[in-house]
Amino acid sequence: MALSMTNQMGSLAGAAAAAMDSSLNTGDSPAALVLKSPAMSMKCKAVKTDGVEGLSPPTSPCRSDLSAACKAFATDVAEEKEYDVGGKKGEGSGVPVFVMMPLDSVSAGNTVNRRKAMNAAMAALKSAGVEGVMMDVWWGLVEREKPGEYNWGGYVELMEMAKKHGLKVQAVMSFHQCGGNVGDSCNIPLPKWVVEEINNDHDLAYTDQWGRRNYEYVSLGCDTLPVLKGRTPVQCYADFMRAFRDTFKDLLGDTIVEIQVGMGPAGELRYPSYPEQNGTWKFPGIGAFQCFDKYMLKSLKAAAEAQGKPEWGSTGPTDAGNYNNWPEDTQFFRKEGGGWDGPYGEFFLTWYSQMLLDHGDRILTSAKSIFDNTGVKISVKIAGIHWHYGSRSHAPELTAGYYNTRFRDGYLPIAQMLARHGAIFNFTCIEMRDHEQPQNALCAPEKLVKQVALATQKAQVALAGENALPRYDEYAHEQIIRASELNVDGESGDREMCAFTYLRMNPHLFEADNWRKFVAFVKKMKEGKRAKKCWEEMEREAEHFVHITQPLVQEAAVLMH
């Protein structure tokens, strides 16, 4: 849904001021002035502007002060082009920023967790010019008790809350378990009846060569088999999305602007090759192939026979080491004479990665049909597996299902599959720099992001980004801004990311120094690569705005603890 920046900011003053009035006592005084941030790389001449530079900080917040600050903060973006969150925005007009909500925003009892905190936090985010929020809609909460019975309770309230604050929503269809991955702060298992079926047939779970089962997501090997109380997993996902569409039809395309379709562990299109739960995997291990359940092995056997090599179909690679090995520790992944680079390796990796692509294709076919003509965009998240990227085999990417090596582009086929469905390619690790990561593990997140940007450009698919780990420092913000501009070759032109989602809404985000940096970051992202103002000028404007709205932000921080 196209959204005018003028309209967004024009309604800002009243909403933020009302939120402050309802949450503050009359005698409260604002926090001390936040410190000025260090000068950025772009220099500019200090110029006094009406409503920003030269204003004396007020001794106490009031509606008129907040209103003036909001309007002053909005002045410079009044001429900004309208954009569509799906990527069809005015090129060069900046990147809208969304913020991920806490994983446990909805409780096990299907009510909103920390309701007052959520309300204050949304008001604060809106006041900062944030475009919207991303929320996980958990399969394990909504359809928990019985198949086909959906309880949308807490989500109805959250969606209405976002609408009230004028925030857009990226809704994640979270068909995976919460718990066991980086940043998982709570445990939300799959629906009870799904767990029951997996307990009756352990091969519904992804399995490694040692027989270890992974219960984060139903194995894609049984995507089209009626193994879940008479329905196939893909039918279950489709029915869930259809019920979501029917429940929230009045908000689709207006408040709810994007549906991110979960396709694996952590909601990402990948195999659970590097599970942290119980210490199975630790960074920067290569992970392990997840194709040893009977359904995957049946498919492998058929593929080998079709290739005229039945001997290749009895098992996956057994010489690929364990989760925490490095490539050179293994026969399969080593650079000289490794199995990955031979005929069998090519056959296996082609089959393994194609199974993942087919899985994505099946679910996107359903999603596209269900949400057709609703005004929402569809997106899919791809993991940023940057460790051992500098090795020849790219072992951790291979075990996750991305057939990307020094000699083969594994992200172009993914981008092309998404392009066929008009889906957005959402990628992580945007905030990382190569030198920040262990160089002995040949980590290269910047090179990986560049490769993905080129693949999406070639496939003509919109690219969105996320930070993989929480970061509040300006150094990470600068990297995100740089990466979002997609200046990867001489022909990028005005192309930018279609959106960026910031991880995550929590008390740390609302700490005074972090909040000051975040507000300036949001403003810089919205300015885009054709920014008329330099960073220092934008930071000065943001600083004054942060001071005026500090009490609202303080309340959000306190309530979220």
C-alpha positions in Angstrom: 0.0 0.0 0.0 1.5 3.3 -1.0 2.1 5.5 2.0 2.9 9.3 1.8 5.5 10.4 4.2 3.7 13.7 4.6 0.6 11.9 5.7 2.6 9.7 8.1 4.3 12.5 9.8 1.3 14.8 9.7 -0.6 12.5 12.0 2.4 11.9 14.2 2.2 14.8 16.6 -1.3 14.0 17.9 -0.7 10.3 18.3 2.6 10.6 20.1 1.4 13.5 22.3 -1.7 11.5 23.2 0.4 8.5 24.1 2.6 10.7 26.3 -0.4 12.4 28.0 -1.8 9.0 28.9 1.5 7.7 30.3 3.1 10.6 32.1 2.5 12.3 35.4 2.3 16.1 35.3 5.4 16.7 37.5 7.7 14.6 35.3 10.7 16.3 33.9 12.6 15.2 30.8 15.9 13.3 31.0 19.2 15.2 30.7 20.2 16.2 27.2 21.7 13.3 25.3 25.3 13.7 24.2 26.0 14.8 20.6 27.1 11.9 18.5 30.6 11.8 16.9 31.0 13.5 13.5 30.2 11.1 10.6 32.2 10.8 7.5 30.1 13.4 5.6 31.0 16.9 6.6 28.7 19.9 6.3 28.5 23.5 7.4 26.4 24.2 10.5 23.3 26.0 9.5 20.5 27.2 11.8 17.1 26.1 10.7 13.7 27.1 12.0 12.4 24.7 14.5 15.5 22.6 14.9 18.9 24.3 15.5 18.7 27.2 17.9 15.7 25.9 19.9 16.1 26.0 23.6 15.3 22.6 25.2 12.1 22.9 27.1 12.0 22.3 30.9 9.1 19.9 30.6 7.4 18.1 27.8 4.0 19.2 26.7 1.7 18.6 23.7 2.7 21.8 21.8 6.4 21.0 22.3 6.0 17.5 21.0 3.8 18.7 18.1 6.4 21.2 17.1 9.2 18.7 17.3 7.3 16.1 15.2 6.5 18.7 12.5 10.0 20.0 12.4 11.3 16.5 12.2 8.9 15.8 9.3 9.6 19.0 7.3 12.5 17.7 5.3 10.7 14.5 4.2 7.5 16.2 3.2 8.6 16.0 -0.5 9.6 12.4 -0.3 8.0 10.1 -2.9 5.3 7.6 -2.0 6.5 4.1 -1.9 5.1 0.6 -1.7 6.7 -1.7 1.0 6.9 -4.4 -1.7 9.7 -2.5 -3.5 7.7 -0.5 -6.0 8.5 2.7 -4.3 10.1 5.8 -5.9 13.6 4.7 -6.7 16.2 6.6 -4.6 13.5 7.7 -2.2 15.0 5.9 0.8 14.5 2.6 2.7 11.6 2.2 5.2 12.5 0.8 8.5 10.5 -1.8 10.4 11.3 -3.1 13.9 10.9 -6.8 15.0 8.6 -7.2 18.0 9.5 -9.6 20.9 9.1 -13.2 20.0 6.7 -13.6 22.9 4.5 -10.7 22.1 1.5 -13.0 22.4 1.4 -15.3 25.4 0.6 -19.0 25.7 -2.9 -17.9 26.7 -3.3 -16.0 23.4 -3.3 -12.6 25.0 -0.9 -9.7 24.5 2.2 -9.9 26.7 3.1 -6.6 28.4 0.3 -4.7 26.9 1.2 -1.3 28.3 4.8 -1.8 27.2 3.7 -2.7 23.7 1.5 0.4 23.5 4.2 2.7 24.7 6.9 1.1 22.5 4.7 1.4 19.4 4.0 5.1 20.2 7.8 5.7 20.5 8.6 3.9 17.3 6.0 5.9 15.4 7.4 9.1 16.9 10.8 8.1 15.5 9.5 7.8 11.9 9.6 4.0 11.9 7.4 2.5 9.1 6.1 -0.4 11.0 6.7 -3.6 13.0 7.3 -7.3 12.2 5.5 -9.8 14.3 5.8 -13.6 14.4 2.4 -15.3 14.1 3.1 -18.6 15.7 1.5 -21.8 14.3 2.2 -23.4 17.7 0.0 -20.8 19.4 -2.8 -20.2 17.0 -3.6 -23.8 16.0 -2.1 -25.3 19.1 -4.9 -27.6 20.4 -6.6 -29.2 17.4 -6.1 -29.1 13.6 -8.3 -26.5 11.9 -9.1 -24.7 15.2 -7.5 -21.2 15.2 -7.3 -18.8 18.1 -6.1 -15.4 16.8 -6.8 -13.7 20.2 -3.7 -11.8 21.0 -2.9 -11.1 17.3 -6.2 -9.3 16.7 -5.4 -6.9 19.6 -1.8 -6.4 18.4 -2.9 -5.7 14.8 -5.4 -3.1 16.1 -2.8 -1.6 18.3 -0.4 -1.2 15.3 -3.3 0.3 13.3 -4.1 2.8 16.1 -0.5 4.0 16.1 -0.4 4.2 12.3 2.3 1.5 12.0 2.4 -1.0 9.2 2.8 -4.7 9.9 5.0 -7.4 8.4 3.3 -10.6 9.5 5.5 -13.7 9.7 3.7 -17.0 9.2 5.9 -18.8 11.7 5.6 -22.5 11.0 8.7 -23.4 13.1 9.4 -23.9 16.7 10.7 -21.0 18.8 13.6 -22.1 21.0 17.1 -23.5 20.1 18.3 -20.8 17.7 20.3 -17.6 18.1 18.3 -15.0 20.0 15.4 -17.3 20.9 14.2 -15.9 24.2 11.2 -18.2 24.7 10.0 -21.6 23.9 7.0 -22.1 21.6 6.8 -25.7 20.2 4.9 -26.8 17.1 1.2 -27.4 17.6 0.4 -30.3 20.0 -1.2 -32.4 17.4 1.8 -32.0 15.1 4.2 -33.0 17.9 1.9 -36.0 18.5 2.3 -37.1 14.9 6.1 -36.6 15.0 6.2 -38.7 18.2 4.3 -41.5 16.3 6.6 -41.2 13.3 10.0 -39.8 14.1 10.9 -39.6 10.4 8.6 -36.5 10.2 11.5 -34.7 11.8 14.7 -33.7 10.1 17.4 -36.3 10.8 21.2 -36.3 10.6 23.5 -39.2 9.8 23.8 -40.1 13.5 20.0 -40.4 13.9 19.7 -37.1 15.8 16.2 -35.7 15.2 15.4 -32.0 14.9 11.9 -30.9 15.9 12.1 -27.2 14.8 10.2 -27.8 11.6 8.5 -30.7 9.8 10.8 -32.3 7.3 10.2 -31.1 3.8 10.6 -34.7 2.7 7.0 -35.3 3.6 5.6 -32.0 2.2 3.1 -33.7 -0.1 2.2 -36.7 2.1 -1.0 -36.7 4.3 1.0 -37.3 7.5 -0.6 -34.6 9.7 -4.0 -35.9 10.7 -4.9 -36.6 7.1 -3.5 -33.3 5.7 -0.1 -32.7 4.1 2.2 -30.2 5.8 1.8 -27.9 2.8 -2.0 -28.1 3.1 -1.7 -27.2 6.8 0.4 -24.2 6.0 -2.0 -23.1 3.3 -5.1 -23.6 5.5 -3.4 -21.5 8.2 -2.6 -18.7 5.8 -6.1 -18.8 4.4 -7.6 -18.5 8.0 -5.2 -15.6 8.7 -6.4 -13.9 5.5 -10.1 -14.3 6.3 -9.6 -13.1 9.9 -7.6 -10.0 9.0 -9.1 -9.2 5.6 -10.0 -5.7 6.6 -6.4 -4.9 7.5 -4.7 -6.5 4.5 -3.0 -4.0 2.2 -3.4 -1.1 4.6 -2.1 -2.1 8.0 -0.8 -5.5 7.1 1.4 -4.9 4.1 3.7 -7.9 4.0 3.4 -11.6 4.6 6.7 -13.3 5.3 6.2 -17.1 4.8 8.2 -19.3 7.1 9.9 -22.1 5.3 12.2 -23.7 7.8 14.0 -23.3 11.1 14.1 -19.7 12.4 11.5 -19.0 9.6 14.3 -19.3 7.0 14.3 -21.3 3.8 17.0 -23.7 4.8 17.7 -27.0 6.5 18.3 -27.0 10.3 22.0 -27.8 9.7 23.4 -25.7 12.6 21.2 -26.2 15.7 22.4 -24.5 18.8 20.1 -26.4 21.1 21.9 -28.6 23.7 25.2 -27.4 22.3 25.0 -29.5 19.2 26.5 -26.8 17.0 28.8 -23.9 17.8 29.9 -21.1 15.6 31.8 -21.4 13.2 31.2 -25.2 12.7 30.3 -26.4 9.3 27.0 -28.0 10.4 25.6 -31.3 9.1 23.4 -32.5 6.3 19.7 -33.2 7.3 18.6 -35.8 4.8 18.5 -39.0 6.8 14.8 -39.4 7.6 13.1 -42.1 5.5 11.1 -39.6 3.4 14.2 -37.7 2.3 16.1 -41.0 1.7 13.3 -42.3 -0.5 13.5 -39.2 -2.7 17.3 -39.5 -2.8 17.0 -43.1 -3.9 14.6 -42.2 -6.7 16.9 -39.4 -7.9 20.0 -41.7 -7.9 18.1 -44.4 -9.9 16.9 -41.8 -12.4 20.6 -40.7 -12.8 21.6 -44.3 -13.5 23.6 -44.5 -10.3 21.5 -46.5 -7.8 24.5 -46.9 -5.5 24.4 -43.1 -4.8 20.9 -43.4 -3.4 21.3 -45.4 -0.2 22.6 -42.6 2.0 23.8 -39.0 2.1 27.5 -38.2 2.5 29.0 -39.9 5.6 32.5 -38.4 5.2 31.4 -34.8 5.8 32.5 -34.6 9.4 30.4 -33.5 12.3 28.7 -30.2 13.3 31.7 -28.5 14.7 34.4 -29.6 12.2 36.0 -27.2 9.7 36.1 -27.9 6.0 39.7 -29.1 5.9 38.9 -31.6 8.7 36.7 -33.6 6.4 37.1 -35.7 3.3 34.0 -34.3 1.7 34.6 -30.6 2.1 38.4 -30.3 1.8 39.6 -28.0 -0.9 41.9 -30.6 -2.7 40.1 -33.7 -3.8 37.0 -33.1 -1.7 33.9 -35.1 -2.6 31.8 -31.9 -3.0 33.7 -31.2 -6.2 33.3 -34.7 -7.7 30.5 -36.4 -9.7 28.8 -37.8 -6.6 29.1 -34.5 -4.8 27.6 -32.6 -7.7 24.7 -35.1 -7.9 24.0 -35.0 -4.1 24.3 -31.3 -3.7 22.1 -30.7 -6.7 19.4 -33.0 -5.3 19.7 -31.6 -1.8 19.4 -27.9 -2.8 16.7 -28.6 -5.4 14.5 -30.3 -2.7 14.8 -27.0 -0.8 13.9 -24.9 -3.8 10.9 -27.2 -4.6 9.7 -26.8 -1.0 9.8 -23.0 -1.3 8.1 -23.2 -4.7 5.2 -25.3 -3.3 4.5 -23.0 -0.4 4.8 -19.8 -2.4 2.4 -21.2 -5.0 -0.2 -21.5 -2.1 0.7 -18.2 -0.5 0.5 -16.3 -3.8 -3.0 -17.8 -4.6 -4.3 -17.1 -1.0 -3.1 -13.5 -0.8 -3.7 -12.6 -4.5 -5.5 -9.2 -4.9 -5.2 -8.4 -1.1 -2.6 -5.7 -1.5 0.1 -7.5 0.5 3.5 -8.5 -0.6 5.0 -11.9 0.0 8.5 -12.4 1.3 10.9 -15.2 2.1 13.8 -15.1 4.5 17.2 -16.5 3.5 19.9 -17.1 6.1 23.2 -15.1 6.0 25.7 -18.0 6.4 29.0 -16.1 6.1 31.4 -18.3 7.9 33.9 -20.3 5.8 32.6 -18.3 2.9 36.2 -17.8 1.8 36.8 -21.5 1.5 36.3 -23.3 -1.8 33.5 -25.6 -0.8 31.5 -23.1 1.4 30.6 -26.1 3.6 28.1 -24.4 6.0 26.1 -23.1 3.1 26.0 -26.5 1.5 24.8 -28.3 4.6 22.0 -25.6 5.0 20.9 -26.3 1.4 22.5 -23.4 -0.5 24.6 -24.9 -3.3 27.0 -22.1 -3.3 30.7 -22.7 -3.9 33.7 -20.9 -5.3 32.6 -22.2 -8.7 28.8 -22.0 -8.5 26.3 -19.3 -7.6 23.8 -20.8 -5.2 21.8 -17.6 -4.6 20.7 -16.9 -8.2 18.5 -20.1 -8.3 16.8 -19.0 -5.1 16.3 -15.4 -6.4 14.9 -16.8 -9.7 12.4 -19.0 -7.8 11.3 -16.1 -5.7 11.0 -13.9 -8.8 8.6 -16.4 -10.4 6.2 -15.7 -7.6 6.9 -12.0 -7.3 8.2 -12.5 -3.7 10.7 -10.4 -1.9 14.2 -11.9 -1.1 14.8 -11.0 2.6 18.4 -11.5 3.7 20.2 -11.3 7.0 23.7 -10.3 8.3 23.4 -6.9 6.7 25.0 -5.2 9.7 28.2 -7.2 9.6 31.7 -6.3 8.3 34.3 -8.9 7.3 37.0 -7.7 9.7 34.6 -8.0 12.7 34.4 -11.8 12.2 37.0 -14.5 12.9 39.3 -14.4 9.9 40.7 -17.8 10.5 37.2 -19.1 9.8 37.3 -17.1 6.5 34.1 -15.2 7.4 33.0 -12.7 4.7 29.5 -11.3 5.4 30.1 -8.2 3.2 31.1 -10.3 0.2 28.1 -12.6 0.8 25.7 -9.6 0.9 27.3 -8.3 -2.4 26.8 -11.7 -4.0 23.1 -11.8 -3.0 22.6 -8.2 -4.1 23.9 -9.1 -7.6 21.8 -12.3 -7.7 18.6 -10.4 -6.9 19.5 -7.7 -9.4 20.0 -10.3 -12.1 16.8 -12.1 -11.2 14.9 -8.8 -11.0 13.6 -9.5 -7.5 13.2 -7.0 -4.7 15.8 -7.3 -1.9 15.1 -6.5 1.8 17.4 -6.8 4.8 17.7 -7.6 8.5 20.5 -7.5 11.0 21.4 -11.0 12.2 22.3 -10.0 15.7 21.3 -7.0 17.9 23.4 -4.0 17.3 22.9 -0.5 18.7 26.2 1.2 17.6 26.7 3.7 14.8 29.3 1.6 13.2 26.7 -1.1 12.5 24.2 1.5 11.5 26.6 2.9 8.9 27.2 -0.6 7.5 23.4 -1.2 7.2 23.0 2.2 5.4 25.8 1.4 3.1 24.5 -2.1 2.3 21.0 -0.9 1.8 22.1 1.4 -1.0 23.1 -1.7 -3.1 26.1 0.0 -4.6 27.5 -3.3 -5.7 28.6 -2.4 -9.2 28.6 0.5 -11.6 25.0 -0.1 -12.7 23.1 -0.1 -9.5 21.6 3.4 -10.3 18.8 4.3 -7.9 18.2 0.7 -6.8 17.9 0.3 -3.0 16.6 -2.3 -0.6 12.8 -2.2 -0.5 12.8 -2.4 3.3 14.9 -3.0 6.3 13.8 -4.8 9.5 15.6 -4.0 12.7 16.2 -6.6 15.3 14.6 -6.1 17.9 12.2 -4.2 20.1 13.5 -4.6 23.6 14.5 -2.4 26.6 18.0 -1.9 25.3 16.7 -0.1 22.2 15.0 2.5 24.3 18.0 3.3 26.4 18.8 7.0 25.9 22.1 6.6 23.9 20.8 3.7 21.9 17.6 5.5 21.1 19.4 8.7 20.0 21.5 6.6 17.6 18.4 4.7 16.4 16.3 7.8 15.6 19.2 9.2 13.5 19.6 5.8 11.8 16.0 5.7 10.8 16.2 9.2 9.4 19.3 8.4 7.3 17.7 5.3 5.9 14.6 7.2 4.9 16.7 9.9 3.2 18.2 7.2 0.9 21.1 7.4 -1.5 19.9 10.7 -2.9 19.9 12.5 0.4 20.0 16.3 0.2 21.2 16.7 3.7 24.4 15.4 5.2 24.5 13.1 8.2 25.5 15.7 10.7 22.6 17.8 9.9 20.2 14.9 10.2 21.7 13.9 13.5 21.2 17.4 14.9 17.6 17.4 14.0 17.1 13.9 15.4 18.8 14.9 18.7 16.4 17.6 19.5 13.5 15.4 18.6 14.9 12.6 20.9 15.0 15.1 23.8 11.5 16.2 23.4 10.1 12.7 23.3 12.4 11.2 26.0 9.7 10.6 28.6 7.7 8.5 26.2 10.8 6.5 25.4 11.7 6.1 29.1 8.3 4.7 29.8 8.7 2.1 27.0 12.0 1.0 28.4 10.8 0.7 32.0 7.6 -1.2 31.0 9.5 -3.7 28.7 11.8 -4.9 31.5 
